[in-house]
Amino acid sequence: MVQFSEELRQIARTVEEFVDNEVEPYANLIEEEDYVPGHVLEKAKRLGLYGMGIPEEYGGLGLGVVGKCLILEKMGRTHNGFVSIISAHTGIGSTGIVRFGSEHLKRTYLPDLAQGKLLAAFALSEPEAGSDATNIKTRAEKKGDRWILNGMKHFITNGPYADLFTVIAVTDPAKGVKGGFTAFAVEKKFPGFEVGAVDKKMGLRGSHTCQIFFEDCEVPEENVIGEVGMGYASALKILAEGRCTLAARAYGSCLKLIELAGDYMKQRVQFGKPIAENQGLRWMLADMATETEVGRAFNYTVAQKLENGEKAIKEAAMTKLFATETFNKVADRALQMFGGIGYMKEYAVERFYRDARITKIYEGTNEIQRNIIAAQLLAN
């Protein structure tokens, strides 16, 4: 298991106290209102959570992938909609600029992103390019000192409210993914940018997605992220880190569910004794904890590889796959332990159960992860 510095451990303790004491009390309100209270998000900004992955020189906490995983694991203990807002912002929404952006882009955007003055989003998926990300249709053509974008994206987390989007567009159809995709930093206020209607989803209440549209949207040439034509390669690296941090969030939720299930087992009495004495339930709890701890250990190994700049395409796919499958199994078992009462909306297990389901779909479906893993194995 990766060793954490005392400073990182202290940050993690502070975050755990914050989510337990200042976010979780509002979880049911978030579910009912589909809105995260502003004061909760403001406190998260003051704690530095919006800048956890942004270097200190630009006002962030400067955490590497390992540190981000630990913090997001702690955040996973609470409402997943709240966590989704921040993780999309500090993860795939801003990682491109941190990793590949020019100094101009970093100076222009990172300080405000770190403080939460700007909210970030990542725009890759389209109606015909979900699992097949190579099939995107959004085009960008160079005209003078600007790029002109036309097309649309959908299911964009933070889309309705984000100020800055990392957008992947086709700049050379003939080259395709091998030199024909480019990443852009696109501000909502740029001419030709339009936000669509908010999606109505099964879960992740409080975190919103939507379509975004580009109609002759003007983007300054200095807002290219990385090199022209290298956007697909950049997207893969951004997503690899995103899959690792998504796994961390999932394991944080697993740990919370195990805690809730254990407490309930000791309190609930049936047939004259606590259900904690039921061997079948004890084995379920043991399996939940074992699978979670095995996955956590592997995820930190993957995080360390990514932080060291090592190639980890296969491992990132593996950890996303295993973590989200585990999260769904743990949520299902926890709800079963609670029985009928766990199906009621006032109990956290019902919320975790619904929120777990999307994790097997977004940031690359688990079927796609299996294809990536197999392709990497067969390439050797």
C-alpha positions in Angstrom: 0.0 0.0 0.0 1.2 3.5 -0.8 2.5 5.5 2.2 0.9 8.9 2.8 2.7 11.9 4.3 1.5 13.2 7.6 0.4 16.4 5.8 -1.7 14.5 3.4 -3.2 12.5 6.2 -4.2 15.7 8.0 -5.8 17.0 4.9 -7.7 13.8 4.6 -8.9 14.0 8.2 -10.1 17.5 7.7 -12.0 16.5 4.6 -13.6 13.5 6.3 -14.8 15.7 9.2 -16.2 18.2 6.6 -18.2 15.7 4.6 -19.5 13.9 7.7 -20.5 17.0 9.7 -21.2 19.7 7.0 -22.3 17.8 3.9 -24.0 14.7 5.0 -26.6 16.6 7.1 -27.8 18.1 3.8 -27.9 14.8 1.8 -31.7 14.4 2.0 -32.2 18.0 1.1 -30.0 17.6 -1.9 -32.1 14.6 -3.0 -35.3 16.5 -2.5 -34.3 19.8 -4.1 -31.8 18.5 -6.7 -29.5 21.3 -5.5 -26.4 21.5 -3.4 -26.6 24.4 -1.0 -24.3 27.2 -1.9 -22.8 27.5 1.6 -21.7 23.9 1.4 -19.9 24.5 -1.9 -18.4 27.7 -0.6 -16.9 25.8 2.4 -15.5 23.2 0.0 -13.8 26.0 -1.9 -12.3 27.5 1.3 -10.9 24.0 2.1 -9.1 24.1 -1.2 -11.1 21.1 -2.7 -11.6 22.9 -6.0 -7.9 23.2 -6.5 -6.7 19.9 -5.1 -4.9 18.9 -8.3 -3.8 22.4 -9.3 -0.1 23.3 -8.6 0.6 25.5 -5.6 2.1 28.2 -7.8 -1.3 28.8 -9.3 -3.1 28.8 -5.9 -4.0 25.1 -5.6 -3.1 22.3 -3.1 -0.7 20.8 -5.6 -1.8 17.2 -4.9 -0.6 14.4 -7.2 -2.8 11.5 -8.3 -2.3 9.6 -5.0 -3.3 12.6 -2.9 -6.3 13.3 -5.1 -7.4 9.7 -4.7 -7.1 9.8 -0.9 -9.2 13.1 -0.7 -11.8 11.9 -3.2 -12.1 8.6 -1.2 -13.0 10.6 1.9 -15.4 12.7 -0.2 -17.0 9.5 -1.4 -18.4 8.9 2.1 -21.2 11.5 1.4 -23.6 12.5 -1.3 -22.3 11.4 -4.7 -23.9 14.3 -6.5 -22.0 16.8 -4.3 -18.8 14.8 -5.0 -19.4 14.7 -8.7 -19.5 18.5 -9.0 -16.0 18.9 -7.5 -14.4 15.8 -9.0 -15.5 16.7 -12.5 -14.1 20.2 -11.9 -10.8 19.2 -10.4 -10.4 16.0 -12.4 -11.2 15.8 -16.1 -12.4 19.4 -16.2 -9.0 21.0 -15.4 -6.5 18.2 -15.7 -5.9 18.9 -19.3 -4.7 22.5 -18.6 -2.6 21.4 -15.7 -0.9 18.6 -17.7 -0.7 20.0 -21.2 -1.7 23.6 -21.1 0.7 26.4 -22.1 1.9 28.8 -19.5 -0.5 31.4 -20.9 -3.5 29.0 -20.3 -2.3 28.1 -16.8 -1.8 31.7 -15.8 -5.2 32.7 -17.3 -7.4 30.0 -15.8 -5.8 27.9 -13.0 -5.8 30.5 -10.2 -9.6 31.1 -10.7 -10.2 27.4 -11.1 -8.3 26.7 -7.9 -10.5 29.1 -5.9 -13.7 27.9 -7.5 -14.3 31.3 -9.1 -14.5 29.3 -12.4 -16.2 25.9 -12.7 -14.7 23.4 -15.2 -16.2 20.6 -17.3 -14.9 18.1 -19.9 -16.7 17.8 -23.2 -15.9 14.6 -25.2 -19.1 12.6 -25.5 -21.6 13.0 -28.3 -24.8 11.2 -29.4 -22.7 9.1 -31.9 -19.5 9.1 -29.8 -20.1 7.6 -26.4 -18.3 4.3 -26.0 -16.8 5.0 -29.5 -15.0 8.2 -28.7 -13.2 8.1 -32.0 -16.4 8.9 -33.8 -16.8 12.5 -32.6 -18.3 14.9 -35.2 -17.6 18.3 -33.6 -15.3 20.1 -36.0 -12.8 22.9 -35.5 -11.5 24.9 -38.5 -8.7 27.5 -38.3 -9.6 30.9 -39.6 -6.9 33.6 -39.0 -6.0 33.7 -35.4 -9.1 31.8 -34.3 -10.6 28.3 -34.4 -14.2 28.0 -35.4 -16.1 25.2 -33.6 -19.3 23.6 -34.9 -21.1 20.6 -33.3 -22.5 19.5 -30.0 -21.7 17.4 -26.9 -24.0 15.7 -24.5 -24.1 14.3 -20.9 -21.6 17.0 -19.8 -21.2 17.0 -16.1 -21.3 20.6 -14.7 -22.4 21.7 -18.2 -25.3 23.9 -17.1 -23.1 26.0 -14.8 -19.5 25.6 -15.9 -17.5 28.5 -17.1 -14.7 26.7 -18.8 -14.8 23.5 -20.9 -12.1 21.2 -22.2 -13.5 20.4 -25.6 -12.2 17.7 -28.0 -12.9 18.4 -31.6 -11.8 17.1 -35.0 -9.3 19.4 -36.7 -8.2 17.0 -39.5 -10.7 14.3 -40.4 -8.2 12.5 -42.7 -5.9 11.8 -39.8 -8.6 10.8 -37.3 -7.4 10.0 -33.8 -3.8 9.8 -35.1 -3.1 13.5 -35.3 -6.6 14.8 -36.2 -8.2 15.6 -32.9 -7.4 18.7 -30.8 -8.3 19.8 -27.3 -9.5 23.4 -26.7 -10.2 25.5 -23.6 -13.6 27.0 -24.4 -15.2 29.7 -22.2 -19.0 29.7 -22.0 -19.0 33.4 -22.9 -17.3 32.8 -26.3 -19.5 33.8 -29.2 -21.4 30.8 -30.7 -21.5 28.8 -27.4 -24.9 27.6 -26.2 -26.0 25.5 -23.2 -28.9 23.1 -23.6 -31.6 21.9 -21.2 -30.6 20.1 -18.0 -30.9 16.3 -18.1 -33.3 14.5 -15.8 -31.4 11.6 -14.4 -31.9 8.5 -12.2 -29.4 9.6 -9.6 -26.6 12.0 -8.8 -29.1 14.6 -7.6 -27.5 18.0 -7.2 -25.0 17.3 -10.0 -26.3 18.3 -13.4 -25.6 17.4 -17.0 -26.7 18.8 -20.3 -26.0 19.2 -24.0 -23.7 22.0 -25.2 -23.8 23.4 -28.7 -21.2 25.2 -30.9 -22.4 27.3 -33.8 -19.4 29.1 -35.4 -18.0 29.3 -31.9 -14.9 31.4 -31.9 -11.9 30.1 -29.9 -8.6 32.0 -29.8 -5.7 30.0 -31.1 -3.9 30.4 -27.8 -6.7 28.3 -26.2 -5.5 25.1 -27.8 -4.5 22.7 -25.0 -1.3 21.0 -25.9 -0.4 20.4 -29.5 -2.8 20.7 -32.5 -3.8 17.2 -33.5 -2.8 15.6 -30.2 -6.2 16.0 -28.5 -7.1 12.3 -28.6 -3.9 11.3 -26.9 -4.4 14.0 -24.3 -8.0 12.8 -23.7 -6.8 9.3 -23.1 -4.3 10.5 -20.5 -6.9 12.7 -18.8 -9.4 9.8 -18.7 -6.8 7.4 -17.3 -6.3 9.7 -14.3 -10.1 10.3 -14.1 -10.7 6.5 -14.0 -8.3 6.2 -11.1 -9.9 9.0 -9.1 -13.4 7.7 -9.9 -12.4 4.4 -8.4 -11.2 6.2 -5.3 -14.6 7.9 -4.9 -16.3 4.5 -5.4 -14.2 2.9 -2.6 -15.0 5.8 -0.3 -18.7 5.1 -0.8 -18.0 1.4 -0.2 -16.4 2.1 3.1 -19.3 4.2 4.2 -21.8 1.5 3.2 -19.8 -1.1 5.1 -19.9 1.2 8.1 -23.6 1.8 7.8 -24.3 -1.9 7.3 -22.2 -2.9 10.3 -23.9 -0.5 12.6 -27.4 -1.6 11.4 -26.5 -5.3 11.9 -25.6 -4.6 15.5 -28.8 -2.6 16.2 -31.4 -4.6 14.3 -33.0 -7.4 16.3 -34.8 -10.3 14.7 -35.8 -13.6 16.2 -34.6 -12.3 19.6 -31.1 -11.5 18.6 -29.1 -8.9 16.6 -28.9 -9.8 12.9 -25.1 -9.4 13.3 -25.2 -12.9 14.7 -26.6 -14.2 11.4 -23.7 -16.1 9.7 -25.1 -15.3 6.2 -25.0 -11.6 6.8 -21.6 -11.7 8.5 -20.2 -13.4 5.4 -21.8 -10.8 3.2 -20.1 -8.0 5.3 -16.8 -9.8 5.2 -17.0 -10.1 1.4 -17.9 -6.4 1.1 -14.9 -5.4 3.1 -12.4 -7.8 1.5 -13.3 -6.8 -2.1 -13.1 -3.1 -1.1 -9.7 -3.3 0.6 -8.2 -5.4 -2.3 -9.5 -2.8 -4.8 -8.3 0.1 -2.8 -4.7 -1.3 -2.6 -4.6 -1.8 -6.3 -6.1 1.6 -7.0 -3.3 3.4 -5.1 -0.7 1.3 -7.0 -2.3 2.6 -10.2 -2.4 6.1 -8.9 1.4 5.9 -8.0 2.2 4.7 -11.6 0.2 7.6 -13.1 1.8 10.1 -10.7 5.3 8.8 -11.7 4.4 9.3 -15.4 4.3 5.6 -16.2 2.1 4.1 -18.8 -1.0 2.6 -17.1 -3.7 2.3 -19.8 -4.5 -1.3 -18.8 -4.2 -0.7 -15.1 -6.5 2.4 -15.2 -9.1 0.4 -17.1 -8.8 -2.4 -14.6 -9.2 -0.2 -11.5 -12.2 1.6 -12.9 -13.8 -1.7 -13.8 -13.1 -3.4 -10.5 -14.0 -0.4 -8.4 -17.3 0.3 -10.0 -18.3 -3.4 -10.1 -17.4 -3.6 -6.4 -19.4 -0.4 -5.5 -22.5 -1.8 -7.2 -22.2 -5.1 -5.4 -21.5 -3.5 -2.0 -24.5 -1.1 -2.5 -26.7 -4.1 -3.4 -25.6 -6.1 -0.4 -26.0 -3.2 2.0 -29.5 -2.6 0.8 -30.3 -6.3 1.2 -29.1 -6.2 4.8 -31.3 -3.2 5.6 -34.3 -5.0 4.0 -37.4 -3.0 3.2 -36.3 0.0 5.2 -33.2 0.3 3.0 -35.6 0.8 0.0 -36.9 4.0 1.6 -35.5 7.3 0.4 -34.7 8.7 3.8 -32.0 6.1 4.2 -28.6 6.7 2.6 -28.3 3.1 1.3 -31.1 3.8 -1.2 -29.3 6.8 -2.5 -25.9 5.1 -2.8 -27.7 2.2 -4.6 -29.0 4.5 -7.3 -25.9 6.6 -7.6 -23.7 3.5 -7.9 -25.3 2.5 -11.2 -23.9 5.3 -13.4 -20.4 4.5 -12.4 -20.4 1.4 -14.6 -21.4 3.7 -17.6 -19.6 7.0 -17.5 -15.9 7.7 -18.1 -16.0 4.6 -20.3 -18.5 1.8 -19.9 -17.2 -1.3 -18.1 -17.6 -3.2 -21.4 -15.2 -0.7 -23.0 -12.8 -1.1 -20.0 -12.8 -4.9 -20.6 -12.0 -4.3 -24.3 -9.1 -2.0 -23.4 -7.7 -4.5 -20.9 -7.9 -7.3 -23.5 -6.4 -5.2 -26.2 -3.4 -4.4 -24.0 -3.0 -8.0 -23.0 -3.1 -9.3 -26.6 -0.7 -6.6 -27.8 2.1 -8.2 -25.8 
